[in-house]
């Protein structure tokens, strides 16, 4: 009897240790997850919109990159369809889609950064640089290309652009955009911080590494 009881107790303790190896520390701090399921494209998009206004907690790399794919591929596909249906000069539907996904995308980026142990607001400056430089560079290029219609005879498009827009300005904008984008990619690619951090428990999928 004592041997059987000892075996049952040792079996329960072994199962308890095995289960604890799969589980994540749980507490009352914010946590963003998809119920412990494997992160798929659909799950990541649903979680992103469901937590569109949740800037606390943590999100794993798949949560961010799947939503990244949805946001940029969606904008690309919509822009093509819009150009086919409404003409190449129409961007209304594309802009509306970008506005819809912007806040959820920013939220998941902040949670992804917090998952690495860094403050989520750090994502704001490089994101602002990418957006502002894209807008300014696009405006400069449009003004430069607008003069192509009235260019003097014998002057090429490239010469008109160079004359209307400062190459140094465009080069500086491009460099700033590339550096800010590279920083964002680096941060979003970092692995999750092991265990719980100040932003919440580690949101790991059972049996996988984030």
C-alpha positions in Angstrom: 0.0 0.0 0.0 2.8 2.4 0.9 4.6 1.6 -2.3 1.5 2.2 -4.4 0.8 5.5 -2.6 4.4 6.6 -3.1 4.2 5.8 -6.8 1.0 7.7 -7.3 2.4 10.7 -5.5 5.7 10.6 -7.5 3.6 10.3 -10.7 1.5 13.4 -9.8 4.6 15.4 -8.9 6.3 14.4 -12.2 3.2 15.4 -14.2 3.1 18.7 -12.2 6.7 19.5 -13.1 6.1 18.6 -16.7 3.1 20.8 -17.0 4.9 23.7 -15.3 7.5 23.5 -18.0 4.9 24.3 -20.6 3.0 26.9 -18.7 3.7 30.6 -18.5 3.7 32.6 -15.3 0.2 34.0 -14.9 -0.7 37.1 -12.9 -3.0 40.1 -13.1 -0.9 42.1 -15.5 -2.1 42.8 -19.0 -1.7 40.0 -21.5 -2.6 39.8 -25.2 -2.9 36.3 -26.7 -5.2 34.3 -29.0 -6.1 31.7 -26.4 -2.9 29.7 -26.6 -3.5 28.5 -30.1 -0.9 28.5 -32.8 -0.6 31.9 -34.4 -2.0 31.8 -38.0 -2.6 34.6 -40.4 -6.4 34.6 -39.6 -5.8 34.4 -35.8 -3.2 37.3 -36.0 -5.6 39.5 -37.9 -8.5 38.8 -35.6 -6.4 39.4 -32.5 -5.0 42.6 -34.0 -8.5 44.1 -34.6 -9.9 42.7 -31.3 -7.0 44.5 -29.4 -6.9 47.6 -31.7 -6.9 49.9 -28.7 -4.9 47.7 -26.3 -1.4 49.3 -26.0 -0.4 47.4 -22.9 0.7 43.8 -22.6 2.9 41.7 -25.0 2.6 40.2 -28.5 4.9 37.7 -30.2 6.7 38.0 -33.5 4.1 36.0 -35.5 1.3 38.3 -34.2 3.2 41.3 -35.6 4.4 39.9 -38.9 1.2 38.3 -39.9 -0.6 41.6 -39.3 2.2 43.4 -41.1 1.6 41.1 -44.1 -2.2 41.8 -44.0 -1.8 45.5 -43.8 0.7 45.9 -46.7 -0.6 43.2 -48.9 -4.2 44.4 -48.4 -3.2 48.0 -49.3 -1.4 46.7 -52.4 -4.3 44.6 -53.7 -6.8 47.4 -53.0 -4.7 49.9 -54.9 -4.6 47.6 -57.9 -8.3 47.0 -57.9 -9.0 50.7 -57.3 -6.8 51.7 -60.3 -8.5 49.2 -62.5 -12.0 50.3 -61.5 -11.6 54.0 -60.8 -8.5 55.0 -62.7 -4.8 55.3 -61.8 -5.4 58.7 -60.0 -7.8 57.3 -57.5 -6.5 56.5 -54.0 -9.6 56.9 -51.8 -10.2 53.2 -51.0 -6.5 52.6 -50.4 -6.3 55.5 -48.0 -9.4 54.4 -46.1 -8.0 50.9 -45.7 -4.7 52.3 -44.4 -6.6 54.5 -41.9 -8.6 51.4 -40.7 -5.5 49.3 -40.1 -3.2 52.0 -38.8 -4.2 52.0 -35.1 -4.4 48.2 -34.7 -1.0 48.0 -36.5 0.5 50.6 -34.2 -0.9 48.8 -31.1 0.5 45.4 -32.1 3.9 47.0 -32.8 3.9 48.6 -29.4 3.0 45.3 -27.7 5.7 43.5 -29.8 8.3 46.0 -28.6 7.2 45.5 -25.0 7.5 41.8 -25.5 11.2 42.4 -26.0 11.4 44.4 -22.7 11.5 47.8 -24.3 8.9 50.6 -23.8 6.2 50.5 -26.5 6.3 54.2 -27.2 9.8 53.9 -28.6 8.1 52.7 -31.8 6.5 56.2 -32.3 9.5 58.3 -33.4 10.8 55.9 -36.2 7.2 55.4 -37.3 6.6 59.1 -37.6 9.9 59.5 -39.5 8.8 56.8 -42.0 5.4 58.4 -42.6 6.6 62.1 -42.7 9.5 61.4 -45.0 7.2 59.4 -47.4 4.7 62.2 -47.5 7.3 65.0 -48.0 9.2 63.0 -50.6 6.0 62.2 -52.5 5.0 65.8 -52.5 8.4 67.0 -53.7 8.4 64.4 -56.5 4.8 65.3 -57.6 5.7 69.0 -57.8 8.9 68.1 -59.8 7.0 65.9 -62.2 4.3 68.4 -62.7 6.8 70.6 -64.4 7.6 67.9 -67.0 4.5 68.9 -69.0 5.8 72.4 -69.5 9.5 71.5 -69.8 11.6 73.2 -72.5 12.2 71.2 -75.6 15.1 68.8 -75.4 15.1 68.6 -71.6 14.6 65.0 -70.2 12.3 64.0 -67.4 15.3 63.3 -65.2 16.8 66.7 -65.8 13.5 68.4 -64.9 13.2 66.4 -61.7 16.8 67.2 -60.8 16.2 70.9 -61.5 12.9 71.1 -59.6 13.8 69.0 -56.5 17.0 69.1 -54.6 18.9 65.8 -54.9 20.3 66.4 -51.5 16.8 66.8 -50.0 15.5 63.7 -51.7 18.6 61.8 -50.7 18.3 62.9 -47.1 14.6 61.9 -46.9 15.4 58.5 -48.4 18.2 57.9 -46.0 16.1 58.9 -43.0 13.3 56.6 -44.1 15.7 53.7 -44.7 17.3 54.1 -41.3 14.0 54.4 -39.4 12.6 51.4 -41.3 15.6 49.3 -40.6 15.4 50.1 -36.9 11.7 49.1 -36.8 12.5 45.8 -38.6 15.3 45.1 -36.1 13.1 45.8 -33.1 10.2 43.7 -34.4 12.5 40.8 -35.2 13.9 40.5 -31.6 13.0 37.4 -29.6 10.6 37.6 -26.7 12.0 38.3 -23.3 12.1 35.1 -21.3 9.5 34.9 -18.5 7.4 37.7 -17.2 8.6 41.3 -17.5 7.2 44.7 -16.4 4.6 44.5 -19.3 3.2 41.1 -18.5 3.8 37.4 -18.7 5.5 35.8 -21.7 2.8 35.1 -24.3 4.3 31.8 -25.6 2.4 29.1 -27.5 2.4 25.7 -25.8 5.5 23.7 -26.9 6.9 26.4 -29.2 9.5 29.2 -29.0 8.4 32.8 -29.8 
